[in-house]
Amino acid sequence: ASNFTTTLAPFLAFPPDPDLKIEVPSFSGKSFMELYKLEAYTRLSLEIEFKTYSNDGILLYNGKLSSKIGDFVSLTLKDGFVEFRYNLGSGAVVIRSLQRVQLGRFQRVVAKRYLKDGLLAVEGQENVAGRSQGTLNSLDLNDNLYVGFVPGFSKIVALNTGVEHGLNGCIRYLKIDRREVNLRYPSSKEILRSYGIRECGGNACSAIPCKNGGTCVSLEQKTFHCRCMDGFSGEKCEYKADPCSSNPCGDGATCAVMSPEEFTCKCGPQKTGKFCDKPRKDLSDIDIPDFMNNSYLELPTLQNIKHAFSMEIWFLARSPDGVLIYDGQKLNKKGDFIAVNLANGYVSFIYNLGSGSANITSRHPISLNKWHSVKISRLRRQGTLKVDNDTTIVGKSKPPLTELNLALPFYIGGVPNTRYVHQDSGVKKGLDGAIQKIILNGEPWVRFVSKAVRVHGVRNYKGAPCTPGACLHGGTCVPRLGNHLCQCLGKFTGKRCEKRKLFTKISENDANFIFTLFIRAVRWS
């Protein structure tokens, strides 16, 4: 246990104050304790009692040297939920509590791991289990264990933990496997190094001053700073931002807040444009919308997709990259979302239910300038993808969350600004191509362009299969992927409506003869 490696960091470890005696350590966001590394090759048991004044923060972290990618284990708070994470070399496992913890109250958490299996138990909540994918089943750590924060906080640590701040709160009990850790400072011989530790109760955030989900950060001399969530401002995040207060939308339009700095105008049936100040063009002549990289259709948020849904899209692409559909929950690159993209010709169905994304990708690239069918479906965490007649591919999003919650408009062929899409969505550019048909939960969307609340840069597609002359004598061409049907006017028939129907005129004598035969047949019967 005496062989350990410390991490170089911009923190100086001064000799402890001889008059300083801490029974229950308090952490202020960048405070930390450094302990010997965990011996967790095959199994690990952690038990901790803590209270937090903020919804985000690091409780425990042990990994490779903080600048290197590799195995790690962490216990953190994210959006008020407890998260137990570990990576054995085959990808991170994220086990998340089912409920948020209560701010300012001590609570007990137990996290256990044996080989690939993990378990998280939060006091007063149901246990949550998880399992690592792949064949690797050992946890190889070579850095020390950090409590409260990781000095020299790196992008690797942020990526591993999913949070950007240390703990704002207190830890009164820590047990590793069967051994209780002595957290009394500076008397404990288990604490190798520390920074900014105070006695619990002296934290300026203990009164939980930040409102509306703001994160409290302790500063010097018992002061604090509130990091406000999107949509709020003020010293304590007490003010709700409203970009619609200036009434930016045109007459008859409704302004909707999208973020503290962003809004969207929901236009009436006769208006379009960002501010609903432009007359809407007649879209009735657009049978198949054609998109040109920066085009998009904006429709109302998808409905009836929370637990399960199926969708089929018929499309043609002139470029190997682009978005077919996108719908999300938030504008901060986080939250739930669904997306169907093209990347290097491969079709991807990507979605996130709040606990980690699923990315289901086709086995083969599509052919450009040809019509294709992509079918997607989702039932709770499980999703499927089928392109044309290829094999159905199955994938799953990360546990434990199983519901899809969307709040933003549904976009087809592109989005107004890729800056606001989810960071995992893969949405980078709009579609260069056309979309022939969309079927949601078995219901075809008839002339869906006319249902759009906003249309940008979309034109009517002209090309196969409904090329000029495909149907004759006024017949209507109905596309069916790469083929078509002709709906003929009453006087014509044939595959292309090329044949005139024949009508035989019956003379008066012929009619009398047919009538006489009919009467005789009735008498004989």
BELTANOR-V810914 format. One record per pair of residues at least 6 apart in sequence whose C-alpha atoms are under 8 Angstrom apart, sorted by the first residue. I is the first residue (numbers start at 1). J is the second residue. D is the distance in Angstrom with one decimal. If there is no record, write none. Layout:
# BELTANOR-V810914
I|J|D, I|J|D
This chain:
# BELTANOR-V810914
1|36|7.3, 4|36|6.5, 4|37|6.9, 4|142|7.7, 4|143|7.2, 4|144|6.8, 5|142|7.1, 5|143|5.7, 5|144|6.4, 6|143|6.6, 6|144|6.2, 7|65|6.6, 7|66|7.1, 7|143|7.2, 7|144|7.7, 7|151|7.7, 8|152|7.3, 9|151|5.5, 9|152|4.7, 10|151|7.2, 10|152|6.2, 11|151|7.0, 11|152|8.0, 11|195|7.3, 12|195|7.8, 13|193|6.4, 13|194|6.6, 13|195|6.8, 16|186|6.5, 20|185|7.7, 20|186|7.4, 21|184|7.5, 21|185|5.9, 21|186|6.6, 21|187|7.9, 22|184|5.6, 22|185|5.0, 22|186|7.2, 22|198|6.8, 22|199|5.2, 23|172|8.0, 23|183|7.3, 23|184|4.9, 23|185|6.8, 23|199|6.8, 24|170|6.9, 24|171|6.4, 24|172|5.1, 24|183|7.1, 24|184|6.7, 24|199|5.8, 24|200|5.6, 25|170|5.8, 25|171|6.0, 25|172|6.9, 25|183|7.1, 25|184|7.4, 25|185|7.6, 25|197|6.1, 25|198|5.7, 25|199|5.1, 25|200|5.5, 26|168|7.7, 26|169|5.7, 26|170|4.3, 26|171|6.8, 26|197|5.8, 26|198|5.0, 26|199|5.4, 26|200|4.6, 26|201|7.5, 26|202|7.7, 26|203|7.0, 27|148|6.3, 27|166|7.9, 27|167|5.9, 27|168|5.4, 27|169|5.4, 27|170|6.0, 27|196|7.2, 27|197|5.9, 27|198|6.9, 27|203|7.8, 28|166|7.4, 28|167|6.4, 28|168|4.7, 28|169|6.7, 28|196|7.4, 28|197|7.8, 28|203|7.0, 28|217|6.6, 28|218|5.0, 28|219|7.5, 29|57|7.4, 29|148|7.4, 29|149|7.1, 29|165|6.0, 29|166|4.2, 29|167|4.9, 29|168|5.0, 29|217|6.1, 29|218|6.7, 30|148|7.5, 30|149|5.8, 30|150|7.9, 30|151|7.7, 30|165|7.4, 30|166|5.5, 30|167|7.5, 30|195|7.9, 30|196|7.3, 31|148|6.3, 31|149|6.2, 31|166|7.3, 31|167|7.8, 31|194|7.4, 31|195|5.2, 31|196|4.6, 31|197|5.8, 32|146|6.6, 32|147|5.4, 32|148|4.8, 32|149|5.0, 32|150|6.8, 32|151|7.5, 32|194|5.5, 32|195|5.5, 32|196|7.0, 32|197|7.0, 33|146|5.7, 33|147|5.0, 33|148|6.8, 33|149|7.7, 33|191|6.5, 33|192|7.5, 33|193|5.9, 33|194|4.4, 33|195|6.8, 34|144|6.7, 34|145|5.8, 34|146|4.7, 34|147|6.4, 34|191|5.9, 34|192|5.4, 34|193|5.1, 34|194|6.1, 35|144|6.0, 35|145|5.1, 35|146|6.3, 35|147|7.7, 35|190|6.0, 35|191|5.2, 35|192|5.6, 35|193|7.4, 36|144|5.2, 36|145|5.8, 36|190|7.2, 36|191|7.9, 36|192|7.3, 37|62|6.9, 37|141|7.3, 37|142|7.0, 37|143|6.0, 37|144|3.9, 37|145|4.8, 38|62|7.2, 38|141|7.3, 38|144|7.2, 38|145|6.4, 39|141|7.9, 40|139|6.1, 40|140|7.5, 40|141|7.8, 41|138|5.1, 41|139|4.6, 41|140|5.9, 41|141|7.9, 42|113|7.9, 42|114|5.9, 42|115|5.1, 42|137|7.2, 42|138|5.2, 42|139|6.5, 43|112|7.6, 43|113|5.3, 43|114|4.4, 43|115|6.1, 44|112|5.6, 44|113|5.1, 44|114|6.6, 44|176|7.6, 44|177|6.2, 45|110|7.4, 45|111|5.9, 45|112|4.4, 45|113|6.5, 45|176|5.9, 45|177|4.6, 45|178|8.0, 46|110|5.6, 46|111|5.1, 46|112|6.2, 46|174|7.5, 46|175|5.8, 46|176|4.9, 46|177|6.1, 47|108|7.3, 47|109|5.8, 47|110|4.4, 47|111|6.5, 47|173|7.8, 47|174|5.7, 47|175|5.0, 47|176|6.6, 48|108|5.8, 48|109|5.4, 48|110|6.6, 48|171|7.4, 48|172|7.8, 48|173|5.5, 48|174|4.5, 48|175|6.4, 49|106|6.3, 49|107|5.4, 49|108|4.4, 49|109|6.4, 49|171|5.9, 49|172|5.8, 49|173|5.0, 49|174|6.7, 50|105|7.9, 50|106|5.1, 50|107|5.7, 50|108|6.8, 50|169|7.3, 50|170|5.5, 50|171|4.3, 50|172|6.1, 50|173|7.3, 51|103|6.8, 51|104|5.5, 51|105|5.1, 51|106|4.3, 51|107|6.3, 51|169|5.5, 51|170|5.4, 51|171|6.7, 52|103|5.5, 52|104|5.5, 52|105|7.1, 52|106|7.8, 52|167|7.0, 52|168|5.7, 52|169|4.2, 52|170|6.6, 53|103|5.3, 53|104|5.4, 53|168|5.6, 53|169|5.6, 53|205|6.0, 53|206|6.0, 53|207|7.9, 53|208|5.7, 53|216|6.9, 54|80|7.6, 54|103|6.8, 54|167|7.7, 54|168|6.0, 54|169|7.8, 54|208|7.7, 54|214|7.7, 54|215|5.1, 54|216|5.7, 55|77|6.2, 55|78|6.1, 55|79|5.1, 55|80|4.1, 55|81|7.5, 55|103|7.6, 55|213|7.6, 55|215|6.5, 56|76|7.4, 56|77|4.7, 56|78|4.6, 56|79|5.8, 56|80|6.3, 56|163|6.6, 56|164|7.9, 56|165|6.6, 56|166|7.6, 56|167|7.2, 56|215|7.3, 57|76|5.8, 57|77|5.1, 57|78|6.8, 57|148|7.5, 57|149|7.8, 57|163|6.5, 57|164|7.3, 57|165|5.1, 57|166|4.4, 57|167|4.2, 57|168|6.8, 58|74|7.9, 58|75|6.6, 58|76|4.5, 58|77|6.3, 58|147|7.4, 58|148|5.3, 58|149|5.6, 58|161|7.7, 58|163|7.4, 58|165|6.7, 58|166|4.8, 58|167|5.2, 59|74|7.6, 59|75|5.5, 59|76|5.1, 59|77|7.3, 59|147|5.7, 59|148|4.8, 59|149|7.2, 59|166|7.5, 59|167|6.2, 60|74|5.4, 60|75|5.0, 60|76|6.8, 60|145|7.1, 60|146|5.7, 60|147|4.7, 60|148|6.2, 60|149|7.5, 61|72|7.5, 61|73|6.0, 61|74|4.4, 61|75|6.6, 61|145|5.8, 61|146|5.3, 61|147|6.7, 61|149|7.8, 61|150|7.3, 62|72|5.6, 62|73|5.5, 62|74|6.4, 62|141|7.0, 62|143|6.5, 62|144|6.1, 62|145|4.6, 62|146|6.3, 63|70|7.1, 63|71|5.8, 63|72|3.9, 63|73|6.3, 63|141|5.3, 63|142|6.6, 63|143|5.7, 63|144|7.5, 63|145|7.7, 64|70|5.9, 64|71|6.4, 64|72|6.6, 64|141|5.6, 64|142|5.2, 64|143|5.1, 65|142|6.9, 65|143|5.3, 66|143|7.7, 66|152|7.9, 66|153|7.5, 66|154|6.6, 66|156|6.7, 66|157|6.4, 67|154|6.5, 67|155|8.0, 67|156|6.4, 68|156|7.0, 69|156|6.5, 70|87|7.5, 70|88|8.0, 70|89|6.5, 71|86|7.2, 71|87|5.0, 71|88|5.3, 71|89|5.8, 71|139|6.2, 71|140|5.9, 71|141|6.3, 72|85|7.9, 72|86|5.4, 72|87|5.5, 72|88|7.4, 72|139|7.3, 72|140|7.7, 72|141|6.6, 72|160|7.7, 73|84|7.6, 73|85|5.6, 73|86|4.2, 73|87|6.7, 74|83|7.9, 74|84|5.9, 74|85|5.2, 74|86|6.4, 74|161|6.5, 75|82|7.2, 75|83|5.8, 75|84|4.8, 75|85|6.5, 75|161|7.9, 76|82|5.8, 76|83|5.3, 76|84|6.7, 76|161|6.9, 76|163|7.7, 77|83|6.0, 77|163|7.8, 78|162|7.4, 78|163|6.5, 79|100|7.7, 80|100|4.8, 80|101|5.9, 80|102|8.0, 81|96|6.6, 81|97|5.7, 81|98|7.4, 81|99|6.2, 81|100|4.5, 81|101|6.2, 82|96|5.8, 82|97|5.3, 82|100|7.3, 82|101|7.4, 82|122|7.9, 83|94|6.6, 83|95|5.6, 83|96|4.5, 83|97|6.5, 84|94|6.0, 84|95|5.1, 84|96|6.4, 84|111|6.8, 84|120|6.7, 85|92|6.6, 85|93|5.4, 85|94|4.7, 85|95|6.2, 85|160|7.9, 85|161|7.2, 86|92|5.5, 86|93|5.4, 86|94|7.1, 87|93|6.2, 87|132|7.6, 87|139|7.4, 88|116|7.8, 88|132|7.4, 88|136|6.1, 88|137|6.2, 88|138|5.9, 88|139|5.2, 88|140|7.4, 89|136|6.6, 90|132|7.2, 90|133|6.1, 90|134|5.5, 90|135|7.6, 90|136|6.6, 91|132|7.3, 91|133|7.0, 92|132|7.3, 92|160|7.7, 93|130|6.9, 93|131|6.7, 93|132|5.7, 94|130|7.4, 94|355|7.5, 94|356|8.0, 94|398|7.4, 94|399|7.4, 95|118|7.7, 95|119|7.4, 95|120|6.7, 95|128|6.7, 95|129|6.6, 95|130|5.9, 95|399|7.0, 95|400|7.1, 96|120|7.5, 96|128|7.1, 96|355|7.7, 96|399|7.9, 96|400|6.8, 97|120|7.1, 97|121|7.7, 97|122|6.9, 97|125|7.8, 97|127|7.7, 97|128|6.6, 98|125|7.1, 98|126|7.3, 98|128|7.6, 98|400|7.9, 99|125|7.2, 101|107|7.9, 103|208|7.6, 104|169|7.9, 104|206|6.7, 104|207|7.8, 104|208|7.2, 107|122|7.8, 107|123|6.3, 108|122|6.3, 108|123|5.4, 109|120|7.5, 109|121|5.7, 109|122|4.6, 109|123|6.1, 110|120|6.0, 110|121|5.1, 110|122|6.5, 111|118|7.5, 111|119|5.7, 111|120|4.6, 111|121|6.3, 112|118|5.7, 112|119|5.2, 112|120|6.6, 113|119|6.4, 115|137|4.7, 115|138|5.9, 116|131|5.4, 116|132|5.0, 116|133|7.7, 116|136|7.6, 116|137|5.0, 116|138|7.6, 117|129|7.5, 117|130|6.0, 117|131|4.5, 117|132|6.5, 118|129|5.7, 118|130|5.1, 118|131|5.9, 119|127|7.0, 119|128|5.8, 119|129|4.4, 119|130|6.4, 120|127|5.8, 120|128|5.2, 120|129|6.3, 121|127|4.7, 121|128|6.6, 128|400|7.7, 130|399|7.4, 148|166|5.5, 148|167|5.0, 149|165|7.4, 149|166|4.5, 149|167|6.6, 150|157|7.9, 150|166|7.6, 158|164|5.7, 168|205|7.3, 168|216|7.3, 168|217|6.8, 168|218|7.3, 169|200|7.7, 169|203|7.5, 169|205|7.9, 169|206|7.4, 170|200|5.8, 172|183|7.6, 173|180|7.7, 173|181|7.6, 173|183|7.6, 174|180|6.0, 174|181|5.5, 174|182|7.9, 174|183|7.8, 175|181|5.6, 181|190|7.3, 182|188|5.7, 182|189|7.9, 182|190|6.7, 183|190|7.9, 183|191|7.4, 185|191|7.8, 202|222|7.4, 203|218|6.8, 203|222|6.5, 204|218|5.8, 204|219|7.7, 204|222|4.8, 204|223|5.6, 204|224|5.9, 205|216|6.0, 205|217|7.0, 205|218|6.1, 205|224|6.5, 208|216|7.3, 209|216|7.3, 209|236|6.4, 210|216|6.1, 210|226|5.8, 210|228|8.0, 210|236|4.7, 210|237|6.1, 210|238|7.8, 211|236|5.8, 211|237|5.3, 211|238|5.7, 212|228|7.8, 212|229|7.4, 212|232|7.4, 212|237|6.4, 212|238|6.9, 213|228|7.2, 213|229|6.4, 214|226|5.9, 214|227|5.4, 214|228|4.4, 214|229|5.6, 214|236|7.5, 214|237|6.2, 215|226|5.5, 215|227|4.9, 215|228|6.5, 215|229|8.0, 216|224|6.6, 216|225|5.8, 216|226|4.7, 216|227|6.4, 217|224|5.5, 217|225|5.1, 217|226|6.2, 217|227|7.5, 218|224|4.5, 218|225|6.5, 219|225|7.0, 225|235|7.5, 225|236|7.9, 226|235|6.6, 226|236|5.8, 226|237|6.8, 227|237|7.7, 228|236|7.8, 228|237|5.3, 229|237|7.8, 230|259|6.2, 230|260|5.9, 231|240|5.7, 231|241|5.0, 231|242|7.4, 231|259|5.8, 231|260|4.4, 232|238|6.7, 232|239|5.4, 232|240|4.4, 232|241|5.3, 232|260|7.1, 233|239|5.1, 233|240|6.3, 233|241|6.6, 241|260|5.4, 242|257|6.7, 242|260|6.4, 243|257|6.5, 243|259|8.0, 243|260|6.3, 243|261|5.9, 243|262|6.4, 243|263|6.3, 244|255|6.0, 244|256|7.0, 244|257|6.5, 244|263|6.7, 247|255|7.3, 248|255|7.5, 248|275|6.6, 249|255|6.1, 249|265|5.7, 249|275|4.7, 249|276|6.2, 249|277|7.6, 250|275|5.8, 250|276|5.3, 250|277|5.4, 251|276|7.9, 251|277|7.9, 252|267|7.2, 252|268|6.3, 253|265|6.2, 253|266|5.5, 253|267|4.7, 253|268|5.9, 253|276|6.5, 254|265|5.6, 254|266|5.0, 254|267|6.7, 255|263|6.7, 255|264|5.9, 255|265|4.7, 255|266|6.3, 256|263|5.5, 256|264|5.3, 256|265|6.3, 256|266|7.4, 257|263|4.5, 257|264|6.6, 258|264|6.7, 258|331|7.0, 259|331|6.9, 264|274|7.2, 264|275|7.9, 265|274|6.4, 265|275|5.8, 265|276|6.5, 266|276|7.4, 266|453|6.8, 267|276|5.3, 267|453|6.4, 267|454|7.6, 268|276|7.7, 268|453|7.9, 269|280|7.6, 269|453|7.8, 270|279|5.9, 270|280|5.2, 271|277|6.3, 271|278|5.5, 271|279|4.6, 271|280|4.7, 272|278|5.2, 272|279|6.0, 272|280|5.2, 272|453|7.6, 272|454|6.0, 272|455|7.4, 273|454|7.0, 273|455|8.0, 283|449|7.0, 283|450|6.1, 284|450|6.7, 285|460|7.3, 286|447|8.0, 286|449|7.2, 286|459|6.9, 286|460|4.7, 286|461|7.6, 287|447|6.5, 287|449|8.0, 287|460|6.5, 287|461|7.6, 288|434|6.8, 288|435|6.3, 288|436|5.2, 288|437|7.9, 288|460|5.8, 288|461|5.4, 289|434|5.7, 289|435|6.0, 289|436|7.2, 289|449|7.1, 289|458|6.1, 289|459|5.8, 289|460|5.2, 289|461|5.7, 290|432|7.8, 290|433|5.8, 290|434|4.3, 290|435|6.9, 290|458|5.7, 290|459|5.2, 290|460|5.6, 290|461|4.9, 291|413|6.3, 291|430|7.7, 291|431|5.9, 291|432|5.4, 291|433|5.3, 291|434|5.8, 291|457|7.1, 291|458|5.5, 291|459|7.0, 292|430|7.2, 292|431|6.3, 292|432|4.6, 292|433|6.6, 292|457|7.2, 292|458|7.5, 293|322|7.3, 293|414|7.3, 293|429|6.3, 293|430|4.2, 293|431|4.9, 293|432|4.9, 294|414|6.5, 294|415|7.8, 294|416|7.9, 294|429|7.3, 294|430|5.4, 294|431|7.6, 294|456|8.0, 294|457|7.1, 295|413|6.6, 295|414|5.9, 295|415|7.7, 295|430|6.6, 295|431|7.6, 295|455|7.9, 295|456|5.2, 295|457|4.6, 295|458|5.7, 296|411|6.6, 296|412|5.7, 296|413|5.0, 296|414|4.5, 296|415|5.9, 296|416|7.2, 296|430|7.5, 296|455|6.2, 296|456|5.4, 296|457|6.8, 296|458|6.7, 297|411|5.6, 297|412|5.1, 297|413|6.7, 297|414|7.3, 297|449|7.3, 297|452|6.1, 297|453|7.9, 297|454|6.1, 297|455|4.9, 297|456|6.5, 297|458|7.6, 298|409|6.3, 298|410|5.8, 298|411|4.8, 298|412|6.7, 298|452|5.4, 298|453|5.8, 298|454|5.0, 298|455|6.4, 299|409|5.8, 299|410|5.0, 299|411|6.3, 299|412|8.0, 299|451|6.7, 299|452|4.6, 299|453|5.6, 299|454|7.1, 300|408|7.9, 300|409|5.0, 300|410|5.7, 300|452|7.6, 300|453|7.3, 301|327|7.2, 301|406|6.9, 301|407|6.3, 301|408|5.8, 301|409|4.4, 301|410|5.0, 302|327|7.5, 302|406|7.4, 302|409|7.6, 302|410|6.2, 305|404|6.9, 306|403|5.4, 306|404|4.6, 306|405|6.1, 307|378|7.8, 307|379|6.2, 307|380|5.3, 307|402|7.1, 307|403|5.4, 307|404|6.5, 308|377|7.4, 308|378|5.2, 308|379|4.4, 308|380|6.0, 309|377|5.6, 309|378|5.5, 309|379|6.9, 309|440|7.5, 309|441|5.8, 310|375|7.4, 310|376|5.7, 310|377|4.1, 310|378|6.5, 310|440|5.9, 310|441|4.9, 310|442|7.4, 311|375|5.8, 311|376|5.4, 311|377|6.3, 311|438|7.1, 311|439|5.5, 311|440|4.5, 311|441|6.1, 311|442|7.6, 312|373|6.9, 312|374|5.7, 312|375|4.4, 312|376|6.4, 312|437|7.9, 312|438|5.7, 312|439|5.0, 312|440|6.7, 313|373|5.7, 313|374|5.4, 313|375|6.5, 313|435|7.2, 313|436|7.6, 313|437|5.8, 313|438|4.7, 313|439|6.6, 314|371|6.8, 314|372|5.6, 314|373|4.6, 314|374|6.6, 314|435|5.8, 314|436|5.3, 314|437|5.1, 314|438|6.6, 314|481|6.6, 315|371|5.5, 315|372|5.4, 315|373|6.5, 315|433|7.4, 315|434|5.7, 315|435|4.3, 315|436|5.7, 315|437|7.4, 315|481|8.0, 316|368|7.1, 316|369|5.9, 316|370|5.5, 316|371|4.6, 316|372|6.3, 316|433|5.4, 316|434|5.2, 316|435|6.4, 316|436|7.9, 317|368|5.4, 317|369|5.6, 317|370|7.1, 317|371|7.8, 317|431|7.2, 317|432|5.9, 317|433|4.3, 317|434|6.6, 318|368|5.4, 318|369|5.2, 318|432|5.6, 318|433|5.3, 319|345|7.8, 319|368|6.7, 319|431|7.6, 319|432|5.7, 319|433|7.4, 320|342|6.2, 320|343|6.1, 320|344|4.9, 320|345|4.2, 320|346|7.6, 320|368|7.1, 321|341|7.4, 321|342|4.7, 321|343|4.6, 321|344|5.7, 321|345|6.4, 321|429|7.2, 321|430|7.9, 321|431|7.0, 321|432|8.0, 322|341|5.8, 322|342|5.0, 322|343|6.8, 322|413|7.7, 322|414|7.6, 322|427|7.3, 322|428|7.0, 322|429|5.2, 322|430|4.7, 322|431|4.2, 322|432|6.8, 323|339|7.5, 323|340|6.2, 323|341|4.4, 323|342|6.1, 323|412|7.7, 323|413|5.7, 323|414|5.7, 323|427|6.0, 323|428|7.6, 323|429|6.5, 323|430|5.2, 323|431|5.3, 324|339|7.6, 324|340|5.5, 324|341|5.6, 324|342|7.5, 324|412|5.8, 324|413|4.7, 324|414|6.8, 324|430|7.8, 324|431|6.4, 325|338|7.9, 325|339|5.5, 325|340|5.4, 325|341|7.3, 325|410|7.4, 325|411|5.6, 325|412|4.6, 325|413|6.0, 325|414|7.1, 326|337|7.4, 326|338|5.8, 326|339|4.4, 326|340|6.8, 326|410|6.1, 326|411|5.2, 326|412|6.7, 326|414|7.7, 326|415|7.6, 327|337|5.6, 327|338|5.6, 327|339|6.7, 327|406|6.8, 327|408|6.2, 327|409|6.3, 327|410|4.8, 327|411|6.2, 328|335|7.2, 328|336|5.8, 328|337|4.0, 328|338|6.5, 328|406|5.3, 328|407|6.4, 328|408|5.4, 328|409|7.6, 328|410|7.8, 328|421|7.3, 328|422|7.4, 329|335|5.5, 329|336|5.3, 329|337|6.1, 329|405|6.5, 329|406|4.4, 329|407|4.6, 329|408|5.6, 330|336|7.6, 330|407|7.2, 330|408|7.0, 330|422|7.9, 331|420|4.8, 331|421|6.4, 331|422|7.6, 332|420|6.0, 332|421|7.5, 332|422|7.3, 333|419|7.9, 333|420|5.7, 333|421|5.3, 333|422|3.8, 333|423|5.0, 334|422|5.3, 334|423|6.8, 335|352|7.3, 335|353|7.5, 335|354|5.7, 335|422|7.3, 336|351|7.2, 336|352|5.0, 336|353|4.9, 336|354|5.4, 336|404|6.2, 336|405|6.0, 336|406|6.4, 337|351|5.4, 337|352|5.4, 337|353|7.1, 337|404|7.4, 337|405|7.7, 337|406|6.6, 337|422|7.1, 337|425|7.6, 338|349|7.5, 338|350|5.8, 338|351|4.3, 338|352|6.8, 338|425|7.4, 339|348|7.9, 339|349|6.0, 339|350|5.3, 339|351|6.3, 339|425|6.1, 339|426|7.9, 339|427|7.6, 340|347|7.1, 340|348|5.6, 340|349|4.7, 340|350|6.4, 341|347|5.7, 341|348|5.2, 341|349|6.8, 341|426|7.0, 341|427|6.7, 342|348|6.4, 344|365|7.3, 345|365|4.5, 345|366|5.4, 345|367|7.6, 346|361|6.7, 346|362|5.8, 346|363|7.5, 346|364|6.3, 346|365|4.3, 346|366|6.4, 347|361|5.7, 347|362|5.3, 347|365|7.1, 347|366|7.7, 347|387|7.8, 348|359|6.6, 348|360|5.5, 348|361|4.2, 348|362|6.4, 349|358|7.9, 349|359|5.9, 349|360|5.1, 349|361|6.3, 349|376|7.2, 349|385|6.7, 350|357|6.9, 350|358|5.5, 350|359|4.5, 350|360|6.2, 350|424|7.9, 350|425|6.2, 350|426|7.9, 351|357|5.5, 351|358|5.4, 351|359|6.9, 351|397|7.3, 351|425|7.2, 352|358|6.3, 352|397|6.5, 352|404|7.5, 353|381|7.7, 353|397|7.2, 353|401|6.0, 353|402|6.1, 353|403|5.8, 353|404|5.2, 353|405|7.3, 354|401|6.3, 355|397|7.6, 355|398|5.6, 355|399|6.0, 355|400|6.6, 355|401|5.9, 356|397|5.9, 356|398|4.6, 356|399|7.3, 357|397|5.2, 357|398|6.3, 357|424|7.0, 358|395|6.6, 358|396|5.6, 358|397|4.2, 358|398|7.0, 359|395|7.2, 359|397|7.9, 360|383|7.7, 360|384|7.3, 360|385|6.7, 360|393|7.0, 360|394|7.0, 360|395|5.8, 361|385|7.5, 361|393|7.7, 362|385|7.3, 362|386|7.5, 362|387|7.0, 362|393|7.3, 366|372|7.8, 370|482|7.2, 371|481|5.4, 371|482|5.5, 372|387|7.3, 372|388|6.0, 372|481|6.7, 373|387|5.8, 373|388|5.0, 373|481|7.6, 374|385|7.2, 374|386|5.7, 374|387|4.4, 374|388|6.2, 375|384|7.9, 375|385|5.8, 375|386|5.1, 375|387|6.4, 376|383|7.2, 376|384|5.5, 376|385|4.7, 376|386|6.5, 377|383|5.5, 377|384|5.2, 377|385|6.9, 378|384|6.5, 380|402|4.7, 380|403|6.2, 381|396|5.3, 381|397|5.2, 381|398|7.4, 381|399|7.5, 381|401|7.5, 381|402|5.3, 381|403|7.9, 382|394|7.1, 382|395|5.8, 382|396|4.4, 382|397|6.7, 383|394|5.8, 383|395|5.3, 383|396|5.9, 383|397|8.0, 384|392|6.5, 384|393|5.5, 384|394|4.5, 384|395|6.4, 385|392|5.6, 385|393|5.1, 385|394|6.6, 386|392|4.6, 386|393|6.4, 413|430|5.8, 413|431|5.1, 413|435|7.8, 414|429|6.9, 414|430|4.2, 414|431|6.1, 415|430|6.9, 418|427|6.7, 418|428|6.2, 418|429|7.5, 421|427|7.1, 434|461|6.7, 436|479|7.8, 436|481|7.4, 437|444|7.5, 437|445|7.2, 438|444|6.0, 438|445|5.7, 439|445|5.9, 464|482|7.0, 465|479|6.2, 465|480|8.0, 465|481|7.6, 465|482|5.6, 465|483|5.6, 465|484|6.0, 466|477|5.9, 466|478|7.3, 466|479|6.4, 466|484|6.8, 470|477|6.8, 470|486|7.9, 470|496|6.6, 471|477|6.0, 471|486|5.8, 471|488|8.0, 471|496|4.7, 471|497|6.1, 471|498|7.8, 472|496|5.8, 472|497|5.3, 472|498|5.9, 473|488|7.7, 473|489|7.6, 473|492|7.5, 473|497|6.5, 473|498|7.1, 474|488|7.2, 474|489|6.7, 475|486|6.0, 475|487|5.4, 475|488|4.4, 475|489|5.9, 475|496|7.7, 475|497|6.3, 476|486|5.5, 476|487|5.0, 476|488|6.5, 477|484|6.5, 477|485|5.9, 477|486|4.8, 477|487|6.5, 478|484|5.4, 478|485|5.1, 478|486|6.1, 478|487|7.3, 479|485|6.5, 485|495|7.4, 485|496|8.0, 486|495|6.5, 486|496|5.9, 486|497|6.8, 487|497|7.7, 488|496|8.0, 488|497|5.4, 489|497|7.9, 491|500|5.8, 491|501|5.5, 492|498|6.8, 492|499|5.5, 492|500|4.5, 492|501|5.5, 493|499|5.1, 493|500|6.2, 493|501|6.4
